[in-house]
Amino acid sequence: MSTFTRTTPTGATHAVAPAGGTAGHGGLASAAGTAPPDGSTPASSLAPLGARRTKRRTSGLSDRRFALLLMLPAATFLAVFVAWPLVKFVVDSFYEISPIAGGPREFVGLDNYATAFASEAFQNASVRTVAYTLIVVTAEFVLGLAVALLFTALGRRSNGFRTLFMYPLMIAPVVAGLLWRFLLIDNFGIVNQLLFEWGILESPDQIQWLSDPDIALFSVALPDIWLTTSFITLVLFAGLQNLPGDVVEAARIDGAGYPRLLFSIIIPLLRPVIAVALIVRGIDAARAFDIILIQTDGGPQGSTTTLSLLIYRTLTRFGEPGLASAMGTVYLLGMLAVSIAAIALIWRPGGNAR
């Protein structure tokens, strides 16, 4: 069926179909780029848009380059303030360096590492660091998991409690250490005084929290546990919110008790979250410095001297930067090995797929 064209007063040209026929879209199609009655995009408007997209894509940055450009400031900061000091730190461990600025440097190879491993102070500090980390992380994980489960059971009713429970995270470690030093000090500490008034102790100085070498390491761990249990609770609570409810409900329908539900369903599903929490908190606890320094300064009789304190003293008090760098490098490699082992044993990447 034939069609004819008609020119409107505005100068646009339209194709018009005779009565009873069709031409283009519904008898009237725009040849000047206007949209057809059915709402579809005319072919004449697609070509310029595609051309504009191609031109913008070729003349501008790609998504990959734009992402790299956004990461450039952070990467530069890390390279200058983290990567380069770390490389210099490891390199210095192979030299005997004068403590005087601009002093001589002598390459000694692995002598600093041999001296560190042969040092009884380094061995004892390593054992104390491991013990301190285990005490802190174990207590925080048990308490944090219990509180996170409690908050999950309470639901929205726990909003106010969660806010109060997170307050210790806002306190600086130095302030927390100083606070607990006054709480645990032997003769007039508040803890001993309360225990004495409750009839638990015979005298206010019966337990020497910070003066007894046998319990001093546990005593300096108490502020750390009080300070950062909130972090473990926050991470585990977030993980509990993302557990698949159908799996937990199916286990309950099958008659699983709460202990079975906890150890066979909840904790296995929380493995990635637990791995992240333990690794981050473990590394942070292993490098504890200020919270111990403000309480005991490594005493009594060196019973609270961890690797962080020993490395600091080796550098500043004994004036041996090379030996301190060797100790720090061993310390770094040890934490890296523990982190990899934790990821392999706890997280088990790909385990859910099987």
C-alpha positions in Angstrom: 0.0 0.0 0.0 1.5 3.4 -1.0 2.1 6.3 1.3 2.6 10.0 0.8 4.5 12.7 2.7 3.1 15.9 4.2 5.1 18.9 5.4 3.8 20.6 8.6 4.0 24.3 9.3 7.1 23.8 11.5 9.0 22.3 8.6 9.0 18.6 9.8 8.2 15.9 7.3 5.9 13.0 8.2 5.0 9.9 6.3 1.2 9.5 6.3 -0.6 6.3 5.4 -3.9 6.2 3.6 -7.1 5.4 5.4 -7.1 1.8 6.6 -3.4 1.3 6.0 -0.2 1.5 8.1 3.0 3.2 7.5 5.8 3.0 10.1 4.4 2.9 13.6 0.6 3.1 13.8 0.3 5.1 10.6 2.5 8.0 11.6 6.3 7.7 12.0 8.6 10.6 12.7 11.4 11.2 10.3 12.8 14.1 12.4 13.8 12.2 15.5 10.5 12.5 17.5 9.4 9.4 19.5 6.7 7.1 17.9 3.3 6.8 19.6 4.2 3.3 21.1 7.1 4.8 23.1 9.9 3.0 21.3 13.2 4.7 20.4 13.5 5.7 16.8 16.5 4.4 14.9 17.6 7.9 14.0 18.2 8.8 17.7 20.2 5.6 18.4 23.1 6.4 16.1 24.1 9.7 17.5 23.8 8.3 21.1 26.1 5.4 20.2 28.5 7.7 18.6 28.6 9.9 21.6 29.2 6.9 23.9 32.0 5.7 21.7 33.6 9.1 21.6 33.4 9.5 25.4 34.8 6.0 26.0 37.8 6.6 23.8 38.5 10.1 24.9 38.0 9.5 28.7 39.3 7.2 31.4 38.3 3.5 31.5 36.7 2.2 34.7 39.9 0.3 35.6 42.1 3.4 35.2 39.6 5.5 37.1 39.7 3.0 40.0 43.5 3.0 40.0 43.4 6.8 40.0 41.2 6.8 43.1 43.5 4.4 44.9 46.6 6.3 44.1 46.6 8.6 47.2 46.1 5.7 49.6 48.7 3.6 47.8 51.2 6.5 47.9 50.5 7.0 51.6 51.0 3.2 52.3 54.2 3.1 50.2 55.8 6.1 52.0 54.7 5.4 55.6 54.3 1.6 55.7 56.1 -0.2 52.9 59.4 1.8 52.9 59.8 1.9 56.7 59.1 -1.9 56.7 61.7 -2.6 54.0 64.3 -0.4 55.8 63.5 -2.1 59.1 64.2 -5.5 57.6 67.4 -4.3 55.9 68.7 -2.8 59.1 68.4 -6.2 60.8 71.5 -7.3 58.8 73.7 -4.4 60.0 75.3 -3.3 63.2 74.2 0.3 63.5 75.5 3.0 65.7 72.9 4.5 68.0 74.2 8.0 67.2 72.5 9.7 64.2 74.8 9.5 61.2 77.0 6.9 62.8 78.7 4.0 61.1 76.9 0.9 59.7 78.6 -2.5 59.4 77.1 -5.4 57.6 77.0 -8.4 59.9 74.7 -10.8 58.0 72.7 -13.1 60.3 74.6 -12.3 63.5 71.8 -10.2 64.9 69.4 -13.0 64.4 71.7 -15.5 66.1 72.1 -13.1 69.0 68.4 -12.7 69.3 67.6 -16.4 69.3 70.4 -17.0 71.8 69.1 -14.3 74.1 67.3 -15.6 77.2 65.4 -12.3 77.4 64.1 -12.7 73.8 63.0 -16.3 74.5 61.2 -15.4 77.7 59.5 -12.4 76.1 58.3 -14.6 73.2 56.7 -17.0 75.7 55.1 -14.2 77.6 53.8 -12.6 74.4 52.2 -15.9 73.3 50.7 -16.4 76.8 49.4 -12.9 77.0 47.8 -13.2 73.5 46.1 -16.5 74.3 44.7 -15.2 77.6 43.4 -12.0 76.0 42.0 -13.5 72.8 40.4 -16.6 74.5 38.7 -14.5 77.2 37.5 -11.9 74.7 36.2 -14.6 72.3 34.2 -16.5 74.9 32.7 -13.3 76.4 32.2 -11.7 73.1 30.4 -14.7 71.7 28.2 -15.0 74.8 27.2 -11.4 74.7 26.6 -11.5 70.9 24.3 -14.4 71.3 22.5 -12.6 74.1 22.0 -9.5 71.9 20.7 -11.6 69.0 18.2 -13.3 71.3 17.0 -10.0 72.7 16.6 -8.5 69.2 15.6 -4.8 69.1 15.4 -4.7 72.9 19.2 -4.9 73.0 19.7 -1.5 71.2 20.4 0.4 74.4 22.6 -2.3 75.8 24.7 -2.5 72.7 25.3 1.2 72.8 26.5 1.0 76.4 28.6 -2.1 75.7 30.5 -0.3 73.0 31.7 2.6 75.2 35.0 1.0 76.2 36.1 1.1 72.6 36.2 4.9 72.8 38.8 4.8 75.6 42.5 5.1 74.8 44.6 2.1 75.9 46.8 4.5 78.0 43.8 5.8 79.9 42.5 2.2 80.4 45.8 1.0 81.7 46.1 4.0 84.1 42.5 3.4 85.3 43.1 -0.3 86.0 46.4 0.5 87.7 44.5 2.5 90.3 41.9 -0.3 90.5 44.4 -3.1 91.1 47.1 -1.3 93.0 48.0 -3.4 96.1 47.5 -1.4 99.2 44.5 0.9 98.4 43.1 -0.5 95.1 39.4 -0.4 94.7 39.1 -4.0 93.7 40.9 -5.4 96.8 38.9 -3.0 99.0 35.6 -4.2 97.6 36.7 -7.9 98.0 37.7 -7.2 101.5 34.4 -5.5 102.4 32.5 -8.4 100.9 34.4 -10.8 103.1 36.3 -12.6 100.2 39.8 -11.3 101.3 41.2 -11.1 104.8 43.0 -7.9 104.2 43.0 -5.2 101.4 46.5 -6.1 100.3 46.1 -9.9 100.3 46.3 -10.2 96.5 49.1 -8.2 95.0 47.8 -8.0 91.4 50.6 -6.0 89.9 53.4 -6.9 92.3 53.2 -10.7 92.2 55.2 -12.1 89.3 53.0 -15.2 89.2 49.8 -13.3 88.4 51.1 -10.0 87.0 50.7 -11.1 83.4 47.1 -12.0 84.0 46.5 -8.7 85.8 47.8 -6.5 83.0 45.6 -8.5 80.6 42.4 -7.5 82.4 42.3 -4.0 81.0 42.8 -5.3 77.5 40.0 -7.8 77.9 37.7 -5.1 79.3 38.7 -2.6 76.6 38.3 -4.7 73.4 35.7 -7.4 74.2 33.3 -5.0 72.6 35.1 -5.3 69.3 34.7 -9.1 69.2 31.1 -8.8 70.2 30.4 -6.3 67.4 32.0 -8.5 64.8 30.3 -11.7 65.9 26.9 -10.0 66.3 27.2 -8.7 62.7 28.0 -12.3 61.6 25.0 -13.7 63.5 22.7 -11.3 61.7 23.7 -12.8 58.3 23.2 -16.5 59.2 20.7 -18.3 57.0 17.6 -18.5 59.1 16.2 -21.5 57.2 19.2 -23.7 58.3 18.8 -22.7 61.9 15.1 -23.2 61.8 15.4 -26.6 60.1 17.8 -27.8 62.9 15.3 -26.7 65.5 12.5 -28.5 63.8 14.7 -31.6 63.7 15.0 -31.4 67.5 18.5 -30.1 67.9 19.1 -28.7 71.3 20.9 -25.3 71.8 24.3 -26.8 72.5 24.1 -28.9 69.4 22.7 -26.0 67.5 25.6 -23.7 68.7 28.5 -26.1 68.0 27.2 -27.8 64.9 25.4 -25.0 63.1 26.1 -21.5 64.3 29.9 -21.7 65.0 30.7 -23.6 61.7 28.7 -21.0 59.7 30.6 -18.2 61.5 34.0 -19.5 60.6 35.0 -16.7 58.2 33.8 -14.1 60.8 35.6 -15.8 63.6 38.8 -16.0 61.6 38.7 -12.3 60.9 38.0 -11.4 64.5 40.7 -13.7 65.9 43.4 -12.6 63.4 42.8 -8.9 63.8 42.4 -9.1 67.6 45.3 -11.6 68.0 47.7 -9.3 66.1 46.6 -6.3 68.1 47.0 -8.2 71.4 50.4 -9.6 70.5 51.7 -6.1 69.9 50.3 -4.7 73.2 52.7 -2.0 74.5 51.2 1.1 76.1 48.6 -0.7 78.2 51.4 -2.8 79.8 53.9 0.0 80.0 51.6 2.3 82.0 50.7 -0.4 84.5 54.0 -2.3 85.3 56.7 -1.1 82.8 57.5 -4.7 82.2 57.8 -5.7 85.9 57.9 -7.1 88.4 61.1 -9.0 87.7 60.3 -8.8 84.0 57.2 -11.0 84.3 55.2 -8.7 82.0 57.9 -7.8 79.5 56.5 -8.8 76.1 58.3 -8.6 72.7 57.0 -5.1 72.1 58.6 -3.8 75.3 61.8 -5.8 74.8 62.3 -4.4 71.2 61.6 -0.9 72.5 64.1 -1.2 75.2 66.7 -2.8 73.0 66.4 0.2 70.6 66.1 3.1 73.1 67.7 1.9 76.3 70.5 -0.4 75.1 71.1 1.5 71.8 71.2 -1.5 69.4 69.0 -0.7 66.4 70.3 -3.6 64.4 69.4 -6.2 67.1 66.1 -4.5 67.7 65.3 -4.7 63.9 66.2 -8.4 63.9 63.9 -9.1 66.9 61.1 -7.1 65.2 61.6 -9.0 61.9 61.2 -12.4 63.7 58.2 -10.9 65.5 56.7 -9.9 62.2 57.3 -13.3 60.5 55.8 -15.1 63.5 52.6 -13.1 63.4 52.4 -13.6 59.7 52.7 -17.4 60.1 50.1 -17.5 62.8 47.7 -15.4 60.6 48.1 -17.8 57.7 47.6 -20.8 59.9 44.4 -19.3 61.4 43.0 -18.6 57.9 43.8 -22.2 56.8 42.4 -23.9 60.0 39.5 -21.7 60.9 38.3 -20.0 57.8 38.8 -23.0 55.4 38.2 -21.1 52.2 36.0 -23.2 49.8 34.7 -25.4 52.6 31.1 -24.2 52.2 31.2 -25.1 48.6 31.9 -28.7 49.4 
